[in-house]
Amino acid sequence: MSNNNKIILGLLALTIVFSAPHASQAQETPTTQPAQAVTAEQAPQAPKAPIVIEADNLSFSDETGDIRAEGNVVITNQGQKVEAELVNGNTKLSEIWINDEAQFSQPDSHLTGHHTLYNYKLKTGSMENVKGKIGRKYVAGDIINIYPEQYVIDRGSTTNCPAKVPDYHVSADKIEIWPGDQMIAYNAKFWIGNKVIFSLPRYRQSIGEGGESSFPRIGYDSEQGIYIKQHIDYPLTNRLSAYANLDYYTKADFKPSFGIIQREENYSIGVAQGHFLDDDDNWIKKEPEFKLTYHPRQLGRMPVSYSFTAIYGKWTDDDKTSWHQEYELYFRHNPIKLNDTMNLYLGTGIEHIRESYDNSSQNIFKFDATVDKKWSERFNTWVGYHYTKNNETLFEYDSDDLSRELVSGFTYKIDKMNTIGVSHSYDLDNKRVEDVDYTWYRNLHCWQAAITYRAERDQIKFDISTTRW
């Protein structure tokens, strides 16, 4: 169909479409106009955020506020889009309704469903028999209710697996999703294939960076043996959760940890107890540990953010027990764009540690600089310098091994299923290679596997898990 036959009608917020006209402006008798008859001269003056309707045919009544758009209908407003074949609405109610299939999309979602009702003024609505995507999650449900900052799905499911029949998913009576923040599911069942592996009356998951899935992970570590790990997060309120990490290693045996955490917008505070393992295979037992984390925040108008962490707790390893205090303030500069494919990352901070075991107190100063380069869609490289002054701490757990470290590496994507990577760590003080890690990443469709060989330590690590949530 040519542009001449398609109707494009830009209507102003709080004027003709999705807002009630003033009584003195309404006509005495209803008028129904074919869309072709509406001209720019007849429309009100342009608003800051117009609602735009595209349709093959459009009719509008001044008196009742009723509208009808038919044929290839597209409605857009402030990043939101509705697409359908037939749309009815009312300007006095600021609402549209669609009986047949419709698509609703905005920056954080794309949904398809039936019996759609949406209010453009309140930015609320609902859809039935819905499927689609919210953030990185594929969702489906009998009904979805849309709110300005939240989605609520009744009798629905969610997964990160895009297959028509997903390898794994969570089903629940109700699922609440805050995009980029968290998800809470009620009467949740966890499925692998068509089998329920376990269920929880309530389940919470962070869906921001670093969010963990509750589906089991399996793997192998030369030092710890074969392991099975499972993370469970049980919401007590929208912000307060109890959690447990149920980890079993054939060499280290059962090493669980658990805690309670309050997650707020700017900070989180919690208490944890149990066994913890760092990336260098150092164990620590916390009995318990209290932790306050102030999330990264912009420093005024400067291109710098800062974060703060405070820890107090009883730490125990194979040799000693100490009441451990740790306070860290760290500053990060926003990425500095050197060119279209290269960025510089800078950071610096100070950490203060106190130990009751030997009444020690030390200040640790840190500086980090890293440059990454994207040579192509497949090939990435990086090089970095890390400086840590006074890095000799009482516990090896989660400590910086080197005072002055030069790191470098690359990843190369062979094809859509396979990626290889190499990372290199060099001790500048002792002039020797500290670590060289070779990793093969394998995309298993809805699962992912990583095999790493740590050459300097002659260690192998293998991990398989669901696609990161």
N, C-alpha and C positions, 0 to 999 in steps of 0.2 A: 504494500500500500504506500502511495506517495505521501510526502509530508503535507501536501496540500489537502489531502483527505483526512489526515489525522489531526485531532484537536489537541492543542497545548494551551491549557488555561492556567495562568498564574494568578492565584487568589491570595489576598493578604490575610495574615493572622488577625483575628478579631474583627474581620469585615464580612466578606461574603461566604467563604467556605470555612466550616468548622468554627464559626462564631456567630452569635445572634445579631442581626441588624437592629439598630435602634428603632423604637416604635415609630418615630416620626419619619424614618427613612423607608419603612416597609410600604409596599404598594397596597392599595385598597383591595385588589383582587389578585389571586394567584396568577402568576405568569409562568409558562413553561416555554423555554427557548431551546431550539436545537443548538448544539454546541457550535455549529458552524457560524451561528449568528452572533456569538460573543466576540467582541473586538477589544483591543487594548484600550480604546477610548472609553469604553463602557466600564472598564474595571477601575477600582479605586486606586489611589496613589500607592506606590510601592512600599511594602513594609520591610522591616529588617530581616524577617525570616519567612518568606512566602511559602505557601503550600502550592505545589504545582501538580496539576492533573493532566495526564495524557490519555486520550481515549478516542475511539472511532466516533462515538456519539455521546453527547452530554446534555442533560436537561437540568434546569434549576428553577425553583419556585421562590420568589422573593418573600411571599407572605408566610408560607409554612416552613421555609428553610430546607425543604427536601431536595436532594440531588440524586441523580441517577447517571452513572457512567457505564458504558457498555462497549466491549470490544477492545482487546489489548490495553487494558487499563493499567496505568502506572501512576502511583501517587507518591510524591517525595516531599519531605519536610525535615530539615535539620539533621541530615544523615540517615533518616528513616525512609524506608521504601516499602510500599505495598503493591503487589502485582496480582491481577485477577482478570477474569473475563467480564464479570458483572459486579458492580459495586453500588450499593445504596448508602445514603447518609443523610444527615441533618445538620445544618449549620448552627441551629440554635442549641443543639446538644453537643456539638463538636465531635460527632461520632460518625463512624462508617460501619457497615456490617455486610458480610459476604457469606452466602450460604454454601457455595461450591468451593472448590479448591482455591487457596490463595497462598501467596508467599509473602512473608514478613522478614525484613532484614534491617539491620543497623550495624555499626562497626563491630560489635561483639557477638553478633548472632546472625544466623540465617535459618528460618523455620518455614515449613510447609504444612498446612493443615486445612480443616474445614470449619464452617460455622464461626467465622472470625468476627470478633467485635473489637473495635479499637477507638479510643478517645484521644485525639491529637492534643487536646489542651492539657489533660491530666497525664498523658503518656502512659496510659494503662489499657489493658485489653486482655482478650483470651482467644484461644484456638482449641479446636477439638481434633482428635486423631492426628496428632502432630508428630513430625519427624524433622530432624535438622541438626544444627551444630551451634553450640554456645561456647565461645572460646575455642579450646582444643578438644572439647568433649562432644561426641555424637550422642544425641538424646532422642527419646521417643516417649510418648505418653498419651493417655486418654484425653487429658486436658492440660493446657499450660496457661498459667496466668502471668501476664507481663506487667511489671512495675518499673518505675524509672531506674532503679539500681538492683533489681532482683527478678529472678524467674522462679515460679513455683509450679512443679509438675505433679499432677495427681496420677497415681498408678502408672509409673513410668520406669524408664531404665536409662543408664548412661554407660558409656565406654569410650576408650580411645582407639578402638579397633574399627576401621572403616568398612570391614567386610559386611556383606548383606546379612549373613549369619555370623555375628562376631565370635571370635575365639573365647572371649571373656566379657562379662558385663556385670553391672550391679542393677538389680531391680528393687523397687521400694514402693510402699504405699504413697509416700510423698517425698519429693526431692526439692530442696531449696538451693538455688545457685546464686551466688554473688560473683559475677565475672571478675577474674583476676584476683579473687580473695579466697573464698571457701565454698564448700558444698556440704550440706547436711541431708542425710537420707534417713527415713524413718521406716522401721521394720525392713531393713535392708537384707537382701540375699545376694551372695557372691557366687557367680556362675563361671565355670570353665566348660566351654561347650554347652551341652544341655544338662549338666550336673551341678547341683547346688553343693558347694564345698563347705560353706558355713554361713551363718546368719547372725545379725546383730539387731537389737531393738532400735538402736540409733548409731549412726556412723558419720563421722566428720572427716573431711579431707581438705587440706590446703590445695588450692589450684593455682597458686602463684608460683614463682620460681622456687624450685626445691621441694615441691609438694611430693609426698610419698603415697604410693598405692598400698592397699591392704592385701593385694594378691601376693601369695608367697613368692619369694625369690630363692633360686637355688644356685649353687656355684661351688667352686673349689679354690682353696688357697694352700700353697705348699706348707705354710706354717700352721694353719688352723685345720686343715683337712676339708672334707666335704661339709657344706653348710646349707641350712634351710632357715630363711629369715621371714618374719612376718610382722608388719607394723599395724597396730589397731588404734584408732583414735575415736573415743566415745564422747560426744558432746554433752555436757551438763547444762550449758546455756549456749547462746549463739557465740559467745566469746570464751567461755571456760570449758576446757576439755580434760578428760583423763585419758592417758595413752599407755600403751605397752609395746615393747619390742621383744618378740618371742624368737630368740636366735639360738640355734643348736649347731654345734660344730663337733665333728667326729673326734677331733683331738682335744678340744677345750671343753667339750660337754655342753650342757645347757647354760646359756649366759643371758638371762633375761634382764631387762631394765624397764622401769615404769615411772610415771610421774603425773603431775597436774600442771597445766599451763593456762594462763589467761592471756589471750591475744587481743591487743588493742590496736588501733590504727597506727599510733606512733611508737608503741613499745609492747613488749611481752614480758611476763614475769611468771616464774614457775619453780617447782621443786622436782628433782629427779633422784632416783635411787636405782642402783644395780650395777651391771658390768658394761663397760664401754671399751671399744677397740678403735685405735686410730689407723691411718693409712700405712704406718710403718710397723704394724702388728704389735703395738704396745697396749697392754691392758691396764685398766684402772677400775677400781670399785668406788662408787660414790655412795656415802652412807649417812645422810643424803647430801645433795648439793642444791643450794638456792641460786637462781640466776635471773638477772634483770638485763634485758637487751633493749636498748633504745635504737629504733630502726634508722637507717640512713636518712638524713634530712639536710636540705639545702641550707648553706650558711649565708643568710641574707640574700643579697643579689649577686653574690660571688659565684663563679662556676665551680664551686667546691661543696661537697657534702661531708657530713660527719656522722659517726656512729659511736655508741658507747656501750660497753658490756661490763657488768659487775657480777662476780662469782664468789660465793662463800660456801664451803662445805668440807666434809671429812673425806679425804682421799686415802686409799689404801692400795698398794701394789704388793709384790711378793716379799719386799724387804722392809717396808715401813708404812706408818700411818701418820697423817698430818692434817691439821685443820688448815685448809688451803684458801687463801684470799687472792683474787685476781681482778684487776681493774684495767680496762683498755679503752683509750680514746684514739680513734683513727679518722684521718681525713683523706678523701679521694677527690682528685680533680676530675671534672667531666672529661670524657674522651676528647683528646686533641686531634683533630683531623689534619694529618700531614698532607694527604692528597686523597684522590677518590677511592683508593684501595688500601690506604695505610693509616693507622691510628696509633696514638701514643697514650698510655695510661700511667698516671702518676699517683702515688699514695704515700703517706707518712703517718706515724703515730707513736704513742708511748704506752707501755704496759707496766703496771706495778704489781709485783707478786710478793706475798708474805706467807711464810710457813711456820707453823707451831713446832714442827719436828726439830728444827735446829735454830729457831728464832731468827731466821734469815729474812732479809728484805732486799729486794733488788728492783731497779728500774731498767726496762728493756726498751731501746729505741729502734724504730723500724723505718726503712725507706724502700720503696718498690717502684720500679720503672719497667714497663713492658711495651714493646712495639709489635703490632701484628700487621701482616701483609696478605691480602687476598689476591693471588695471582690470576685465578680464574674461579669458576663455579666449583671446580673440583679440588683445587690446590691452595692450601693456606699454610703460612709459616709464621713463627713468632720467635722473638728473642727478648730476654728480660734479665734484669739485675735486681737482686734482693739483698739488702743489708740489714743485719740484726746485731745490735751491740748488746753485750751481756746475755748471750743466749744459753749459757749453762744454767739449767734449772734443776730443782730437786727431783722432779718427775720427768721422765722422758715422754710421757703421754702428751700428745698434741703440742710438742715443743718444736722450735726451729732447729734443725740439725746443724745448719751451717751458718757461720757469721757473715761470709760474703759468698754469694752463690750466683753463678751465671747459668741461666736456663735457656734452652732453645728447642725447637721442634717443628714438626709439620704434620699435616693430615692430607691424604690424597684419596679422593673418592673414585674407586675403580669403576664402579657402576652403581645402579640404584640399590643394590643389595650389599655391596662390600666397600668398606673404607679401611685404609691402613693408616697408622700413625706412629711416629717415633718422637720420644721426648728425651732430652739430654740434660743432666745436671752436673755442673763442674764446680769443685771446691777451689775458689781463688786463693784462699789462705795456704792450703797445703798443695796446691797445684796438682790436683788429681781428679779423675772422673769419679763422681759420687754415685750416679745412677744413669743407666740407659734402659729405657722401657720401650718395647716393641708391642704394639697393640693391633689386633684385627677386630674390627667391628662388623658384625653380620646382622643385616636386617632380616628378621624372620616374619615379615608382614606385620602381625600384631604383637610380636615379641621381638626382643633384641638381645643379642649376645655379644660379649666382649671377652677376648682372650689376650692376656698381657704376659709377656715374658720379661722379668726384671733381670737383665743380664749380669749386672754387677753383684747381685745377691743370689743368682741362680734360683729364682722363684717363679712360679707360674700362678697366675690368678685367672679364674674363669667365672663369669657371671651371666645368668640368663634371667630376664625379668619381662614383665609386660611393658609395652610402650609407655614411656614416662608420662605421668599424669601432671 
